């Protein structure tokens, strides 16, 4: 194998890992934000103000 082939594979794999990590981080961030929002307004929904 040539050095350029190995370099292309490493860069491609690195980009793939970065994309997956970014997607997982976004999903976790959205879930925790939604959970915090619901917890904040839970008392108001229970008493009928919202």
C-alpha positions in Angstrom: 0.0 0.0 0.0 1.1 3.5 -0.7 1.4 6.1 2.0 -1.4 8.2 0.4 -3.8 5.2 0.5 -3.2 4.7 4.2 -3.5 8.5 4.8 -6.8 8.6 3.0 -8.2 5.7 5.0 -7.1 7.3 8.3 -8.6 10.7 7.4 -11.8 9.1 6.3 -12.1 7.0 9.5 -11.3 10.0 11.6 -14.1 12.0 9.9 -16.5 9.2 10.4 -15.7 8.9 14.1 -16.0 12.7 14.5 -19.4 12.7 12.8 -20.7 9.9 15.0 -19.3 11.5 18.1 -20.9 14.8 17.2 -24.3 13.2 16.5 -24.2 11.3 19.8 -23.3 14.5 21.6 -26.1 16.4 20.0 -28.7 13.7 20.9 -27.5 13.6 24.5 -27.6 17.4 24.7 -31.1 17.6 23.3 -32.4 14.8 25.7 -30.9 16.4 28.8 -32.2 19.8 27.8 -35.7 18.5 27.2 -35.6 16.7 30.6 -34.5 19.8 32.4 -37.2 21.8 30.7 -39.9 19.3 31.6 -38.7 19.2 35.2 -38.8 23.0 35.4 -42.4 23.3 34.3 -43.7 20.1 35.9 -45.1 21.9 39.0 -46.9 24.5 36.8 -48.5 21.8 34.6 -49.6 19.9 37.7 -51.4 22.9 39.1 -53.0 23.9 35.8 -51.2 27.2 35.1 -49.6 26.0 31.9 
